[in-house]
């Protein structure tokens, strides 16, 4: 696991230094502070997002797998925005776009009813024979 983490951290450092070289040290610090502030705010409001997703699951608009994916990507996006660096910010934004996609799809899908219908021939009438 650590062998996979080291190249990612080195890539993060390289990309952050290249972006900092292009935009300047002050703007790099401003970028890091703004993304950290946004990540903390989103993490603070994560219970509200989870409650909204739970209501979408109860109404049948969101499946439990989509709920799990949306909750995980929301929390991962928040944490990735808090971590300083350009690559982590980009991955955090991608995670939030995925969360918004799942929530948008949940809002435009029709509600599924939980009533169970019997499958079979609709022309058959059940009768009880009394002898």
C-alpha angles and dihedrals in degrees: 000000000000089000089061094046097054096061091046091052091047091050089049091052093047094049092045092051092048092049091045089051091054100043100030136247097277094051090047090056090046090050092050093048094048094047090047091050092049091048092051092048092049091048089050091054095044094105089059091051092048091050091051090050091048090054089051089053092050092050091050096246096112127042121226091248091052089047090054092047093048094048093047095047091047093053093041091049091051093050093045090053090052092053108085115242143081098250093050090049091051092049090047091053090048089052091052092049088053090049091050090048091054092047093046091051089049091054096051098044116092119250115264117225118229094215114120114223123201115246117222142071114341092202094065117099119202112227134176118224115214116196 
